[in-house]
Amino acid sequence: MKAPQLEDYQQLLEHYAEAIKSQTTPRLELVFARVMRMLIQPSDFNASLPQPFVTTARRYLAKKPDALSHLRDPEVQQFFLSDLYDFVQLKALRKKRSPAAGTD
């Protein structure tokens, strides 16, 4: 897997937005699983994310009981994806307004 960047998250999270609109639970589960795997990959973009995103993904994929218990709830998964979606959208807007800021 290549190092995930802003554009990779934008593309994947578009599926999230579509799944929310159509209330497609299996698609949400797939997006959540893919996001978690992307978050643990080393990349400049992941390093720019708020640490709780990466830490949560690491704990979840390491099957830590507290993370599994908390993230078992589909509503919690949706909140996680929603927060990440919002953050990615803000990063994209910032990059669009100031191309030099795209590496933040």
Sequence and secondary structure as in RCSB ss.txt:
>XXXX:A:sequence
MKAPQLEDYQQLLEHYAEAIKSQTTPRLELVFARVMRMLIQPSDFNASLPQPFVTTARRYLAKKPDALSHLRDPE
VQQFFLSDLYDFVQLKALRKKRSPAAGTD
>XXXX:A:secstr
     HHHHHHHHHHHHHHHHHT HHHHHHHHHHHHHHHTS  HHHHHS HHHHHHHHHHHTT HHHHHHHTSHH
HHHHHHHHHHHHHHHHHHHHHH GGGGG 
